[in-house]
Amino acid sequence: MQSNGQRLRALLKGEDLVVAPGVYDGYSARLVEAAGFKTMATSGAAVSNSRLGIDDIGVMDLTENVGHCRHIVNSVSIPVTADADTGYGNPMNVHYTVRQFEQAGLAGINIEDQVHPKRCGHMPGKEVVPLTEMVKKVEAACLARQDDQFMIIARTDALAIEGLEGTLRRVRAYVEAGADMIFPDAARNEDDIKRIVEAAGPVPVTINMGFGIRARPTTPLIPIPDLKRMGVRRISLPRMLPAAAIMGMQLALAAMKTSIETGVPQDRPDLAVGIDDIMKLMGYDEMRELERQLLSTEALEAKYGSHKN
């Protein structure tokens, strides 16, 4: 049986560009799989925002993150990568971080070169650790994994601080340290991406396309075929689903307020799925079937007799 790391590596070796929507809970994870995507990535920002109700500034701890990711992995059958922030400390901390995420069933993790506590990669005020410190973290991560197929994704936030040349230096060093994928966050333009792909050599590069269906001030929206031609092997969409969910909830709440104010009930199937849709998405039929197998005693009582006196 293939591990999730093996399955993700197989996708990266295929012909198609791998698209990994960002997920943050059971609903979003199951929707991604139901839509036919082959892999997904937890969004640290979305998990932190949705669980804690605060900005992504490194407050969520390792235990919270791993536990939440374990539930997501268990809810789907496709490989999931996780956002492990800075690895939660020095290279020794990274060792235990990798072990915990690997044991939770993830296909791999991002470890970034920001100073702890980190902040969202598209926010101002980021700082990065020295190159040598991040190299030791990548080496520690590779050493810690028990399955060599578990992917160590080295993320760099250096573009905003050290520029392109400093970023390229880091990319080469992280590749040499054993990183399985390079993740340059907040890439500014196509030239940045092309140069980074070249510097990474045979190691695949993943690019954060943010909302995917809406522009933002940092990385521009680039057509998928163009990214593929540049040599990018994976794109992540960490903000797409939380942003869509927020808009959907805002519209539903506005409709409910109108109903309250006017006293007229609103039947809005354009704003909310039905209960049957929820039950199908969450596998209610499968659970009922399992209940019939495990909880029904009629057949056993007919065969062995009732246990009642």
C-alpha positions, 0 to 999 in steps of 0.5 A, a space after each residue: 500500500 502506498 503512503 500518502 507521500 508516495 502518492 503525492 510524489 507520483 502526482 508530481 511526476 505526472 504530466 499535469 500541473 498539480 493543483 492543491 486547494 487550501 482546506 481548513 476543516 472537514 467540509 472544505 476537505 470533503 468538497 475538494 475531494 468531491 470536486 475531483 482534485 487529487 491532493 489538497 493542502 491545509 492553509 495555516 492562515 485559514 486554520 488559525 483564522 477559523 479555529 482561533 478567530 485571530 490573525 495568522 501571527 504564529 499563535 496556534 501551537 504544534 499540538 493544535 495544528 497537528 490534531 486539526 490536520 489529523 482530522 482532515 486527513 482522516 476525512 478524505 482519501 487523497 494526500 494532504 500536506 500541512 503548513 507547519 509554520 517555522 517548524 515551531 522552533 530550532 532544528 530539534 523542535 523541527 525533528 519532533 514537528 516532523 515526527 508528529 505530522 508524519 504520524 498524523 498521516 500527512 503527505 508532507 509539510 511546509 517549513 518556512 524560513 521566517 523568524 518565529 513567531 511568523 506571520 502570513 507570507 503576504 503581510 508586511 513586517 516579515 523577517 527571515 532567519 539566517 540561511 544557515 539556520 534554515 539549512 539545519 532545519 531542512 536537514 533536521 526535517 529530512 533526518 527525522 522522517 521515518 518514511 523517506 517519501 514524506 515530503 519536506 517542502 522548504 518555504 522561503 519568504 526571502 523575496 520581500 526581505 533579501 530580493 531575488 538574488 538572496 532568494 535564489 541563494 536560499 533555494 540552492 542551499 535548501 535543495 542541497 540540504 535535501 528539500 523535496 520541494 521549494 515553495 517561494 512565497 509571495 512571488 512577485 512576477 513571472 520572472 521571479 518564478 522562472 529564475 526560482 524554477 531554474 535555481 531549484 533544478 530537478 526539485 519541484 517548485 510550488 507557487 501560492 496562487 492565493 485566491 485562485 479566482 480573484 486577484 490580490 496585491 502580491 502574487 499576480 494571477 497567472 494562467 495555469 498553462 503558463 505556470 506549467 510552461 515555466 516548469 512549476 509543478 504544483 500550485 496551492 490555493 490557500 485563500 480560495 475556499 475560506 474566502 468563498 465560504 466567508 462570502 457565502 455566509 455573508 450573503 446568507 446572513 444578509 438574507 436572514 436579516 431581510 427575512 427578520 425585518 420584513 417578516 417574509 420567509 426567504 426560500 433561497 436555494 441559491 444561497 444554501 445547499 439542502 440537507 440532502 447535500 450535506 448528508 451526501 457530502 459527509 457520508 451519512 449513507 455509509 455511516 448508516 450502513 455501518 450502523 446496520 452491520 455493527 448495531 443490528 442484532 436481529 440476525 444474530 438473535 435469530 441464529 443464536 437466540 435472544 440473550 434475554 431470560 
